[in-house]
Amino acid sequence: MDAAGNLSASSNTATATTTSGTSTGTNLALNKTAVASSIEGTGFEANKATDGNSSTRWASIEGSNNEWIYVDLGSTKSVNRVKLNWEAAYGKSYKIQVSDNTSSWTDAYSTTTGDGGIDDLTFTAKSGRYVRVLCSARGTAYGYSLYDFEVYGS
């Protein structure tokens, strides 16, 4: 039936699935082990940023500029996008880095003008098993706090 109410003869059934916009891919960090330089306290552990629950979060200790969180993807992946969902305590200056061994890191993205909220970052693909957010300047007097730390690629 069309918009005017005209009915056509019966035909074969067809089904389709559509999405709005482009596909975002699979979050490679979902439910993977995360490690952080510090935590504010019980309930704010690093794994809270990769648990897929936007009401839980990782929070670093307050008042320290140099903090980090990384996720172990389980095997080497090609990474080209990271999505950070900051709580009010955000990173003004930070880098996204990748590594195969957690001792030698390669920069994939860097900013000194972070403003909190959701940072959906795309960059030239880099390979690594571990992906880290290396924070060097806080946007507030508090520490750093992430509801979600998502990693995309292949």
C-alpha positions in Angstrom: 0.0 0.0 0.0 1.4 3.4 -0.9 0.9 6.7 1.0 -2.3 7.5 -0.9 -3.9 4.2 0.1 -3.5 2.4 -3.3 -3.2 -1.4 -2.9 -1.0 -3.4 -5.3 -1.2 -7.0 -6.1 0.5 -9.4 -3.6 4.2 -10.1 -4.2 7.0 -12.0 -2.5 7.9 -11.0 1.1 11.1 -9.2 1.6 12.9 -8.1 4.8 15.7 -5.6 5.3 17.7 -4.2 8.2 18.9 -0.6 8.1 21.1 1.4 10.4 21.3 5.2 10.9 24.7 6.5 9.9 27.7 4.3 9.5 28.5 1.2 11.5 30.7 1.8 14.5 32.2 -1.7 14.5 32.9 -3.9 17.5 34.2 -2.4 20.8 37.5 -4.4 21.1 37.9 -3.3 24.8 34.5 -4.5 26.0 34.9 -6.6 29.2 38.7 -6.8 28.6 41.1 -6.4 31.5 42.1 -2.8 32.3 44.9 -1.6 34.5 45.4 1.9 35.9 48.1 3.9 37.6 45.8 4.6 40.5 42.2 4.4 41.7 40.2 6.8 43.8 38.9 4.0 45.9 36.8 0.8 46.0 34.2 0.8 43.2 36.3 2.9 40.8 38.6 0.2 39.5 40.0 0.3 35.9 37.8 -2.5 34.7 34.7 -0.2 35.3 35.8 1.8 32.2 35.6 -1.3 30.0 32.5 -3.1 31.4 30.0 -1.6 28.9 28.1 0.1 31.7 28.0 3.9 31.4 26.9 4.3 35.0 30.2 2.8 36.4 33.6 4.4 36.1 37.3 4.3 36.6 38.5 7.2 38.7 42.2 8.1 39.5 43.4 9.6 42.7 42.7 13.3 43.0 45.2 16.0 42.4 47.7 14.1 40.3 48.3 15.1 36.7 50.3 12.1 35.5 47.9 9.1 35.5 47.0 6.4 32.9 44.7 3.6 32.1 45.3 0.8 29.6 43.3 -2.1 28.3 44.6 -5.5 27.2 42.9 -6.5 24.0 44.1 -10.1 24.4 46.0 -10.1 21.1 47.5 -7.7 18.7 44.9 -5.6 16.9 44.9 -2.8 14.4 43.4 0.2 16.2 42.1 3.3 14.5 39.5 4.7 16.9 39.1 5.3 20.6 35.9 6.6 22.3 36.2 8.1 25.7 33.2 9.0 27.9 34.6 11.3 30.6 32.9 12.0 33.9 33.2 15.6 35.1 36.9 14.9 36.0 38.4 14.9 32.5 41.8 15.0 30.7 42.7 18.4 29.2 46.0 17.0 27.9 46.4 13.3 27.1 47.6 10.8 24.5 46.2 7.6 23.1 49.0 5.0 22.8 49.4 1.4 21.7 51.9 -1.2 22.8 52.8 -4.9 22.3 54.4 -5.2 25.8 53.3 -2.3 28.1 56.8 -1.0 28.4 57.3 0.6 25.0 54.4 2.8 23.7 53.6 4.4 20.3 51.5 7.5 20.1 48.4 7.3 18.0 46.7 10.5 19.1 47.5 13.6 21.2 45.6 16.6 22.5 46.2 19.5 24.8 42.7 21.0 24.5 40.5 18.2 25.9 37.1 19.5 27.1 35.5 16.5 28.6 32.2 14.9 27.6 32.6 12.3 24.8 35.8 12.2 22.8 35.3 10.1 19.7 38.8 10.0 18.3 39.9 8.6 14.9 43.5 8.3 13.8 45.8 6.4 11.4 45.7 2.8 12.4 48.3 1.5 14.8 48.9 -2.1 15.9 49.2 -3.2 19.5 47.8 -5.6 22.1 47.4 -2.8 24.7 45.8 0.6 24.3 46.5 3.4 26.8 45.1 6.8 27.7 48.1 8.6 29.1 46.9 11.8 31.0 49.3 14.7 31.7 47.0 17.6 32.6 43.7 17.6 34.4 40.7 19.7 33.3 39.5 20.1 36.9 41.1 20.0 40.4 40.0 16.4 40.7 41.7 13.4 39.1 40.6 11.7 35.9 37.4 9.7 35.5 36.1 7.6 32.6 32.7 6.0 32.3 33.7 4.3 29.1 37.0 3.5 27.4 36.1 1.9 24.0 38.6 0.8 21.3 37.8 0.1 17.7 39.7 -1.4 14.7 40.3 -4.9 13.5 
